[in-house]
Amino acid sequence: MSTRSRNAPPPEDDLRLPRLPGVVRRFWSRHPVLADVAIALLCLLLTLTPPTTFRGPDGTGPLHPTAVPLLVLTAVCSALLLRRRTWTLSVFVASYVLAIAFLFAPVPVGSVLPLVTSYSLAVYRSSRAAWLGLGLGIGSLSAVAGMLVLTSTIEFPIAVSTVIGEAALALIGTLVGVNVGNRKRYVEAIIDRSRQLLRERDQQGQIAAAAERARIAREMHDIVSHSLTVIVALTEGAGATADPERARQATLQASQTARAALQEMRGMLGVLRDESDPEAPLLPPDEDAASAAIDAARAAGFPVTSKITTLGAPLHDLPRTTRLAVGRVVQEGVTNAMRHAPAASTISVTVAVGVESVDVEVRNDGVTAAARPGGFGLRGLRERVELAGGQLTVGPEGALWRLRASLPLAEDPTVPETAKGQPQP
């Protein structure tokens, strides 16, 4: 029993693709001028032959007076068929002018040009133009034939035979042309759509690649920058102190920070190299990044204070992406303070978990230089906060430097109902 879904796309063997054109069709499609010349000569031969027989009743004697004008007009209209692809409407009108001229022939006879011109109008213009041209052309021919019959200029059988013959040929040409033209336009539309999809695919690939590079850059910066800043501070402190025990503790702390960063880096690289799950998120282990950043800064000797208040769910019950964003905001703020404000007397971290949002703020009083444009860290942090639907503000506030982020809280089914609204101790 087949397990394939009804809505699943059919495999290649089930696709009913049109057959490739044969050798003859490919030849004529590659040589359109030769095809037009052949059609013009054939129409000239078929239309030119009857006027040469317009003689006396016994088939002898001089040509009928209408024979020469019809021969000249036939040659001119047949020559116009060479431009039937571009001068479609003009050639179509000329074919009916020739059909009207054949009304003056001494015997019922017509031209095959309406067959070709009706076909060309349907293929190279539109189906609507072909049907409209058929109606106007046959209507005009019938009106002229009727007036000539009423004025006794031509005989009734000649008028009827000419109109019916031209109408039949024009109808056949229109039907065939509409079929071929619709298929031609349909194939062109499919090809155009395919080209558009290819362009969109390339554009989407470029956008996805740029977004992936930005995502990797954010994670790499969060791992490398913070860890290296802590390691530099610890090693500088170990080199500056004369106490062997404190130097040893700082060195051990630096090695632990390096091992943790290496483990996190290996985890991220493992996700990047895992071809079995291309959609795997580049998220670090589910840990408290905010507390880890605060503890590392304190171990490096920086005066970091923290305060967490909750009016809604506890911080550890928030969605993982929100917890990660909070941790990265704290990490970036503390890292920047350690790097750019080494003389700070206080670095305060405040996390306020509300009912609808989480507000994170990191302040320090050690920045004395003028503000500089944000680097890769702040750029990546702003992107991360905006992706979470929040806002990030960075800048001086009096004698302090403040980094503040506000992250909205969305309903998450993993948050226990009993946990919402309880204060966190």
N, C-alpha and C positions, 0 to 999 in steps of 0.2 A: 504493500500500500504506500502510495506516495505521501511524503510528509511536507512537501513544499507548500507554502502558503498561497492562497489564491491571489493575494495582492503582491506577491513577490514578482520581480521582473523575470520574464522567461529567459532561459539560457539561450546561447547563440544558436543551438540547433533548432530551437522552436521559432526563431525569428523568420518572418516571411519577407525577406529582402528582395527588391526588384532585381531582375536579371540585368546583367551588364549589356549595353547595346551591342548588336552584332557588328560584323565587319563592314557591312554596307552602310549602316547608320553612322558608325564612327567615321567612315570615309567622308560622307556628305557633311557631317557636323564639323569636320576639320577643314573642309573646302567649301564654305558658303557661297563664294563668288562663282565657283564652277557650278554649284547647284542652281543658282539663280540664272546663269547663262543657259543651262540645259532646259529649265522650265520655260524661259522666254522663247527659246527656239521651238520647243514643242508646241507652245500656245500659238506662235506665229505660223507654224506649219498647219495646225488643225484649223485655225481661223482664216488663213490666207487661201486655202484651197477652194472653198465654196465660191468666193467672188470671181474666180477665174473661169467658172462654168456659166456665168451669167451671159448667155448669148441668145440667139433667136429660138423660136419654138422647136425647131428641128435640131438644135445644138450646134448650128453653124452660124456663120456671119460674125459681125463685129461684136465686141463686148457691150454689155448693157451700160447705159450712162452712169449708173451708180457703182459699177464695178471698180473703176479707178479710184474714186474717193474712198471707197471702203478698203481697198488695198493699202492706200497711204495711211489711213487712220488706223488700220490694223497693225501696220508696221510700227507706227509711233507708239501705240498703246502697249504693244509687245515689248518694245525697247524700254518703256517705263517700268516693266516688271523687274528690271535689274536693280531698281531702287525700292522694291516693295517692302523691305525691312525698315527703311527710314522714312520714305515718303508714303507711308501706308494709306493714309486717307486720300491723298491726291491720286494715287494709282487706282484706288477703289472707285473714286468718282469717274476717272477716265474710262474704266471698264464699262460703266453704265452708259457713258456717252457713246461708246462703241455699240452697246446693245441697242440704244435708241436709233443709231444710224442704220443698223441692220433691219429696222422696221421698213425702210424704203427699198429693201431688196425685192426683186420680182418674184422670189419664191420664199417659203418659210425656212429660214436659216438663222443661226445665232452664233454667239461667241462663247468660248470656254473661259474667257478671262474672269467673269464673275466668280467662277469656282475657285480660282487661285487667289483673287483679291479678297474674297470673303474669308477664306482660310487665313490669309495673312493678317487681316484686321482682327480676327479672334486671337491669334497667337501673339502678335506683336503689340496689340493695344489692350483690349479686354473683352470678356464675353459680353458685357453690356453693350460695348461699342459695336460688336459684331451683330447682335440681334437688332439693335437700333438701325445699323446700316442696312441690314437685310430688309427691314420693313420700309425704310425710306427709299431704298433703291428699287425694290419691286413695285412699291406704290407709285413712284415717279414714272417708272417704265409703263405701268398699267395706265396711268393718267394720260401720258403722251399717246400711247397706242389708242386709247378710247377717243381722244380728240381727233386723231388722224382718221379713224374709222368714221366718226360722225361727219367729218368734212369730206369724206369719200376720197381722201388722199391715198389710202392703202386699203387693201381688201381685208375683210374680217378674219378669214382663216389665217392669213399671214400674221395678223396682230395676236390672235389667240395662241398660235403655235410658238411664236417668238417669246411671248410673256411666260407661257407655261415652261418652255425649255429653259429660259434663263432663270426662272424661279426655282426649278428643280436643281439646276447646277449650283446656284447660290446657296440653297438650303443644305445641300450635301457638303459644300465647302464650309459653311458655318458650323454644322454639327461636328465635322471632323476637327475643325479649328478650335472650337470650344473645348473639346475633349483634350486635344494636344496642348492647347494654351493653359488650361487649368492645371494639368499635370506639370507643365513646365514651370508655372508660377509656384506651384506647391513645392516642387523640388528646390527651386531657388530660395523659397522661404525657409525650408528645412536647412539648407546649406548656410544661409545667412544666420539662422538661429544657432546653428552649430558653431559658427565662427564667434558669435557673440558669447556663447557659453564658454568657449575656449578662452576668450579674453577675460571673462568674469572669473573663470577658474584660476587663471594666472594672477589676476589681481587679488583674489581671495587668498591664494597661496602666499603672495608677497605680504599681505596684511597679517596673515597668520604667522608667518615667519618673523615679522617685525614684533608682533605681540609676544611671541615665544622668546625672542631675544631679550625683550624688555623684562619678561617674567624671570628668566634665568639671571639677568643682571641684578634684579632686585634681590633674589635669594642669595646670590653670590656675595653681594655687598653686605647684606645683613649678617651673613656668616663670617666673612673674612674681616670686614672693617671692625666690627665690635670685638671679635676675638683678638685681633692684632693690637687694637688699642689697649685692651686689658693687659695683654702680654707685655707690651712696651712699658706700660705704667708699672707693672710688677717687677720687671727686670731692672728698670731704672731705680725703683725703690730699693731693690736688693743690692744694687751696686752703690747706692748712696749711703746705706746704713752701715754702721760699724758693729751692729749686733749680729753675730753669726746665726743665732737662732731665728731672728726675724728675716734675715736674708734667705735662710733655708726655707722658711715657710713661704716667702714670696716666690722663690723658685719652684717649690712644689705646686703652688697655686697656678703659676704660669704654665707648668707642664700639664696640669689638669685642664686648664682652659684650652690649651692647644689640642689635647686628646679629644675633648668634647667637640671642638670645631672640626677636627679631622673626621670624627665619627659622623657628624652631621653632613659634612661634605661628601663622604662616601655614600651616605644614604641618598643624597640628591643625585649624585652621579649614577648610582644604581638605577634610579628611576629613569634617568635619561637614556641609559643603555638597555632598558628593558623593552624589547621589541614586541613582547606578547601583550602589553597593555599600553598603547600609545596615548591613552587619555589619562594616565596616572597623574595625579596632581603633585607638584613639587612642594610638598608640605613637610616640614620637619617633624620629628616625633612629637606626640601630643604631650608637651610639657609646658610648664609655666615659664615662658620666656621673660615675662616682666620681672618675676622674682629672681630668676637667674641673672639678669642684667644688673639688678640692684645689688645682689650678693657679690657679684664679681667686682663692681665698682667699690663697694665697701672693703672688699679684700685688698683692693689696690690702694686703699687709704683715702678715698674720697668721701666727703661728708654727705651721704645720701640719706634722705628721710622719705618715707612712703606713708601714704594714707589711702585706704580703700573704704569707700562707703557704698552701701547698697540699699536701694529702695525697692528693687524688684528681685529678680533671681540672683543667686550667688554668682560670683565671677566664674567659678569652675563649672557651673551649669549652663553657661552661655554657649551658643554654637561655636564649633571649633574655629571657623574662619574669623569670627569676631574676636575670640580669644587670641588667635594668632596676630590679628591686626593690632590689638591692644598691646600685646607683647612687643611687636616690632616698633610701635610708637615709643614705648618706654625705652626700648633698647637704643633707638636712634637718638632720642633726647639725651639719655645718659652718656652715650658714646660721644656725641658732639660736645657735651659739657666736659668730659674727661680730656678731649682732644684740644678744644679751643678755649676752655676756661680752667686751666690747671690750678689757678689761684682762687677758685671759688670757695667761699666759706660755707655755702649751703647749696645743695642740689635737692630740690623737693619734687617728689613724684606724687601726683594725686589722681586717683581713679574713682570716678563716681558712676555707679551703675544705676541708672534710672529705670523707669517702667518702659519708656519708648526709645531711649538712647543711652550710650555710654560715652562719658566725657573723660578724656585723658589729658593731663597737663603736666609738663616738665618745666621747672624754672631753675635758673641759677643766677648768681650775682657776680660771676667772675668774668664776664665779657666786657672788655673795655675798648676794643677796636671797633671801627665802623663796620656796619653790616656788609657782608659780601653775598653775591648771588649764590643760591643753593647749588650744591654739588650733586653727585650721583645719588647720595643717600637720601637727601630731601626730595629729589625728583622721584625716585622710586617709592618713597614713603607717600608722597602726594598721590601717585598713581594707585598705590594699594588702597589708600583711604577713599579715593574717588570711586574705585571699583566696588567698594563696599557700600557706596551711597553716602559717604560722609564728607566732611569738610576739614581741611587742615589749614591752620594759621601759624605762621612763624615770624617772630620779630621782637624788637625791644619793647619793654613795658616799663617805663621809668628807668630805674637802675638795674632792672632785671631783664633777662632774656627768656622769652616764653615760647614753648612749642605746645600747641593745643590741637587736639583732634576730637571731633564729635562724630560718633558712629551710630547710625540708627539700628534699632533692634527689631528684627523680623520674627514672626512667630516660628518657632522651631519645635517639631514634635518630640525631639529628644529631651526637652526641658520638662521636668516633672511639674504637674499642676500644683502639687503641694509646696513646691519650692518657691513658686512665684509669690511675691509680696511678703516673704519672710526676711527679716533683717539678718545680715551676716554678722556673726560675732567678731 
